[in-house]
Amino acid sequence: MLKQEIIGKAEKWGYILVYTDYSKTSQTNVWTVKVPTTGFKNRPGSVRSLKILEDYDLEKLLDKIKKYFAESKSPIKVVMRDNKYSSPEDDKELFIL
């Protein structure tokens, strides 16, 4: 998926997710950024997402997010979850791009 398509998906959904997840390449937990792409018809509230960035350091990752989405024309919320299985009610909004 192209960068402009990813930015378009983030603008459509209005948010991107940040959480810790296991990385096969690093073989450890890293901070991961995912963009929602499509919703499930049979499970409202559940979405399929695409991993776009990861880093060991949260601050560096947040800087990468700001640079990656600098071309965005609509506001995008950066939302943090404890892990990918956490419920959306526990989300913490970090900032808006």
TAKA-V838965 format. One line per field, one symbol per residue. ss: DSSP state (a for helix, b for strand, c for the rest). psi: psi as a letter, one per 40 degrees, with the letter a starting at -180 (. if undefined). burial: I if it has 9 or more other ideal C-beta (glycine too) atoms within 8 Angstrom, else O. A space follows every 50 residues. Layout:
# TAKA-V838965
ss = ???
psi = ???
burial = ???
This chain:
# TAKA-V838965
ss = ccaaaaaaaaaaacbbbbbbbbbccccbbbbbbbbbbbbcccccccbbbb bbbbbccaaaaaaaaaaaccccccccbbbbcccccccaaacbbbbbc
psi = hidddddddddddeiiihiiihhdddfihihihihhdiihdeghehihih hdiiidhdddddddddddedeheihhhhhhidieeiiddeihhdih.
burial = OOOOOIIOIIIOIIIIIIIOIOIOOOOOOIIIIIIIOOOIOOOOOOIOII OOIIIOOOOIIIOIIIOIIOOIOOOIIIIIIOOOOIOOOOIOIOOOI
